[in-house]
C-alpha cells in the first residue's frame, strides 16, 4: 500500500502532471527531488534563496499533513 503521494502541482509546477508516490517520507522526498532536479532545473535555478527555503518548507508541510492523516 502506497502511503505517500505528492504532485508537482502541489508545489507550484502547474503545467506538470508528475505524481511521486512512496511508502515513506524519505522515499517520496527522494523521488520528488530527483524529478524536480531533472525536469524543473530551470525553475529551480531561477529561484532566489528565500524561494528555495519556502519550496522546501512547503514540501515538508505537505509531507507532515500526509503523516498526520495516516497515523
C-alpha positions in Angstrom: 0.0 0.0 0.0 1.3 3.4 -1.0 1.2 5.8 2.0 2.5 9.0 0.4 1.7 10.9 -2.7 2.9 14.3 -3.9 2.0 16.1 -7.1 4.2 18.7 -8.8 1.1 20.9 -8.9 1.1 20.9 -5.1 4.3 22.8 -5.1 3.6 25.3 -7.9 4.7 23.4 -11.0 1.2 23.9 -12.5 2.0 22.6 -16.0 3.4 19.3 -14.8 1.3 16.2 -14.1 4.0 14.2 -12.3 2.9 12.4 -9.2 5.5 10.9 -6.8 4.5 8.0 -4.7 6.3 6.2 -1.9 6.0 4.1 1.2 7.9 6.5 3.4 8.6 10.2 3.6 12.2 9.6 2.7 11.3 7.6 -0.4 8.8 10.2 -1.6 11.0 13.2 -1.0 13.9 11.4 -2.8 11.7 10.7 -5.9 10.2 14.2 -5.9 13.5 16.0 -5.6 15.1 13.8 -8.3 12.2 14.6 -10.6 12.3 18.3 -9.8 16.1 18.4 -10.5 15.7 16.6 -13.8 12.5 18.3 -15.2 12.3 21.6 -13.4 16.0 22.6 -13.3 15.4 25.9 -15.0 12.7 26.9 -12.5 14.8 25.8 -9.5 17.9 27.6 -10.8 15.9 30.8 -11.2 14.6 30.7 -7.6 16.2 33.1 -5.0 17.4 31.5 -1.8 14.3 32.6 0.1 12.1 30.9 -2.6 14.1 27.7 -2.3 13.6 27.8 1.5 9.9 28.3 1.0 9.8 25.4 -1.5 11.5 23.1 1.0 9.2 24.3 3.8 6.1 23.7 1.6 7.4 20.2 0.7 7.9 19.3 4.4 4.4 20.7 5.3 2.7 18.6 2.7 4.6 15.5 3.9 3.6 16.3 7.5 -0.1 16.6 6.6 0.1 13.2 5.0 1.9 11.7 8.0 -0.8 13.1 10.3 -3.5 11.7 8.1 -2.3 8.2 8.1 -1.1 7.9 11.7 
